Amino acid sequence: MSKNFWVISDTHFNHEAILGFEHDGKKRGDDFDTAQEMDERIIDNWNRVVMPGDHVYHLGDVLFGLDKDEWMNRHWSRLHGKKRLIVGNHDNIKSLARGGWFSKIELWRQFREFGLVLTHVPIHESGLYNNRHGDKTDQKTFLNVHGHIHYQKSPTKHHKCVCVEQTNYTPVNLEDLRIIKA
């Protein structure tokens, strides 16, 4: 895999209220005064690392607000890369599919050859072994790359949160995450 696959989660574009949500004394409102300022920072950071031909897996919770389609029509094309969605708990699948903003929409994505499973919510550790029955004996363990938990720590060493709050509002390259080296 070349260095052209990226992941990001929980951008919550256009979501003014998220600026006030607090966890362990931290909130996005400490970094931004408005949702528009937050959106522009994420867009700038995204385009700084992602090139137009790259693939970006958005691990869910893309945007909020009453004018979602208007926001997507105005801003989505500004983001570099071919976007794919791993559905989050706040995503309207029908609306996002109808809009054609993503080349693919999935519930999860596995990169078996690199030891990665992409999801929105962290999955139970028993699902991170390279067989159907979760038998840990002589099996490769996968890293679950996920979102959903914002500022919280991932549940185990077999999980990696890529919520924007934990990645400086910037997509992360899959090469930096994979556990099975070429």
C-alpha positions as CSV (number, residue, x, y, z in Angstrom):
1,M,0.0,0.0,0.0
2,S,1.4,3.4,-0.9
3,K,1.2,6.4,1.3
4,N,-2.1,7.5,-0.1
5,F,-4.8,6.1,2.3
6,W,-6.0,8.3,5.1
7,V,-8.5,8.1,8.0
8,I,-10.4,10.7,10.0
9,S,-13.4,10.6,12.2
10,D,-16.0,12.8,13.9
11,T,-15.4,16.0,12.0
12,H,-19.0,17.1,12.9
13,F,-18.8,19.8,10.2
14,N,-21.4,22.6,10.6
15,H,-22.1,21.5,14.3
16,E,-22.1,24.6,16.4
17,A,-23.2,22.8,19.6
18,I,-20.2,20.4,19.6
19,L,-18.1,23.4,20.6
20,G,-19.7,23.2,24.1
21,F,-19.6,19.4,24.7
22,E,-17.1,18.7,27.4
23,H,-15.2,15.6,28.5
24,D,-12.6,15.6,31.3
25,G,-12.5,19.3,31.2
26,K,-11.7,19.5,27.4
27,K,-14.0,20.8,24.6
28,R,-13.7,21.9,21.0
29,G,-14.8,25.3,22.1
30,D,-11.3,25.7,23.7
31,D,-9.9,25.5,20.1
32,F,-12.6,27.3,18.1
33,D,-15.0,30.2,18.6
34,T,-17.4,29.1,15.8
35,A,-18.3,26.0,13.8
36,Q,-17.2,27.8,10.7
37,E,-13.7,28.4,12.2
38,M,-13.6,24.7,13.1
39,D,-14.7,23.6,9.6
40,E,-12.1,25.8,8.0
41,R,-9.3,24.4,10.2
42,I,-10.3,20.8,9.4
43,I,-10.5,21.6,5.7
44,D,-7.1,23.3,5.7
45,N,-5.4,20.5,7.7
46,W,-7.1,17.9,5.5
47,N,-5.8,19.5,2.3
48,R,-2.4,20.0,3.7
49,V,-1.8,16.3,3.9
50,V,-4.2,14.7,1.5
51,M,-3.5,14.9,-2.3
52,P,-6.3,14.9,-4.9
53,G,-5.8,11.3,-5.9
54,D,-5.6,9.9,-2.4
55,H,-8.3,7.9,-0.6
56,V,-9.8,9.1,2.6
57,Y,-11.9,6.9,4.9
58,H,-14.1,9.1,7.0
59,L,-15.0,6.9,10.1
60,G,-18.4,8.6,10.6
61,D,-20.2,11.5,12.1
62,V,-19.5,13.7,9.2
63,L,-21.7,16.7,9.8
64,F,-24.7,18.2,11.6
65,G,-27.2,21.0,11.2
66,L,-30.4,21.8,9.4
67,D,-28.7,22.7,6.1
68,K,-26.6,19.6,5.7
69,D,-27.1,19.2,1.9
70,E,-26.3,22.9,1.4
71,W,-23.2,22.6,3.5
72,M,-22.0,19.5,1.6
73,N,-22.8,21.1,-1.8
74,R,-20.8,24.2,-0.8
75,H,-17.8,22.7,0.9
76,W,-17.4,18.9,0.3
77,S,-15.7,19.3,-3.1
78,R,-13.1,21.6,-1.4
79,L,-11.7,18.5,0.4
80,H,-9.0,16.6,-1.5
81,G,-9.2,12.9,-2.2
82,K,-11.7,10.2,-3.0
83,K,-13.9,10.0,0.0
84,R,-15.3,6.8,1.5
85,L,-17.6,6.6,4.5
86,I,-17.6,4.2,7.4
87,V,-21.0,5.0,8.8
88,G,-21.2,6.7,12.2
89,N,-24.1,6.8,14.6
90,H,-25.1,10.3,13.6
91,D,-24.9,9.9,9.8
92,N,-28.0,9.9,7.7
93,I,-27.1,7.1,5.3
94,K,-29.9,7.8,2.8
95,S,-29.0,11.5,2.6
96,L,-25.3,10.9,2.3
97,A,-25.8,8.2,-0.3
98,R,-28.3,10.2,-2.3
99,G,-25.9,13.2,-2.4
100,G,-23.1,11.2,-4.1
101,W,-20.4,12.7,-1.9
102,F,-18.8,9.3,-1.1
103,S,-17.5,6.8,-3.6
104,K,-18.3,4.0,-1.2
105,I,-20.4,3.7,2.0
106,E,-19.7,0.8,4.4
107,L,-20.4,-0.2,7.9
108,W,-16.7,-1.3,8.4
109,R,-13.6,-2.0,6.3
110,Q,-10.9,-4.5,7.0
111,F,-7.4,-4.3,5.6
112,R,-6.4,-7.9,6.5
113,E,-3.0,-7.7,4.9
114,F,-2.0,-4.7,7.2
115,G,-3.8,-5.8,10.3
116,L,-6.4,-3.0,10.4
117,V,-10.1,-2.9,11.0
118,L,-11.8,0.4,10.4
119,T,-15.1,1.1,12.3
120,H,-16.9,4.1,13.8
121,V,-17.3,2.7,17.3
122,P,-14.6,0.6,19.0
123,I,-15.4,-3.1,18.5
124,H,-14.9,-5.7,21.2
125,E,-11.4,-7.1,21.4
126,S,-12.6,-10.6,20.7
127,G,-13.4,-9.4,17.1
128,L,-9.9,-8.4,16.5
129,Y,-8.4,-11.8,15.8
130,N,-7.7,-13.3,12.4
131,N,-10.3,-16.0,12.5
132,R,-14.1,-16.3,12.8
133,H,-14.2,-17.6,16.3
134,G,-12.0,-15.1,18.1
135,D,-9.5,-17.8,19.1
136,K,-6.3,-16.0,20.3
137,T,-4.0,-19.0,19.8
138,D,-1.4,-18.3,17.2
139,Q,-3.5,-15.7,15.5
140,K,-2.6,-12.2,14.3
141,T,-4.2,-9.5,16.2
142,F,-5.8,-6.6,14.3
143,L,-5.7,-2.9,15.3
144,N,-9.2,-1.4,15.4
145,V,-8.9,2.1,14.0
146,H,-12.1,3.9,15.2
147,G,-13.8,7.1,16.1
148,H,-16.8,7.9,18.2
149,I,-15.2,8.5,21.6
150,H,-13.8,12.0,20.9
151,Y,-11.4,12.9,23.8
152,Q,-11.7,9.5,25.6
153,K,-8.9,7.0,25.6
154,S,-9.3,3.9,23.4
155,P,-10.4,0.8,25.4
156,T,-7.2,-1.3,24.7
157,K,-3.8,-1.3,23.1
158,H,-5.6,-3.0,20.1
159,H,-7.6,0.2,19.4
160,K,-6.6,3.5,18.0
161,C,-9.0,6.5,18.0
162,V,-8.7,8.9,15.1
163,C,-11.4,11.4,16.2
164,V,-10.2,14.8,15.1
165,E,-9.8,15.9,18.8
166,Q,-7.0,13.3,19.1
167,T,-5.3,14.0,15.7
168,N,-5.0,17.8,15.8
169,Y,-8.0,18.0,13.4
170,T,-6.0,16.3,10.7
171,P,-6.4,13.0,8.8
172,V,-3.9,10.2,9.7
173,N,-2.1,8.1,7.1
174,L,-2.8,4.4,7.3
175,E,0.9,3.7,6.9
176,D,1.4,5.2,10.3
177,L,-1.2,2.9,11.8
178,R,-0.8,-0.5,10.2
179,I,0.6,-3.2,12.4
180,I,1.7,-5.7,9.8
181,K,4.7,-4.2,7.9
182,A,5.4,-5.0,4.3
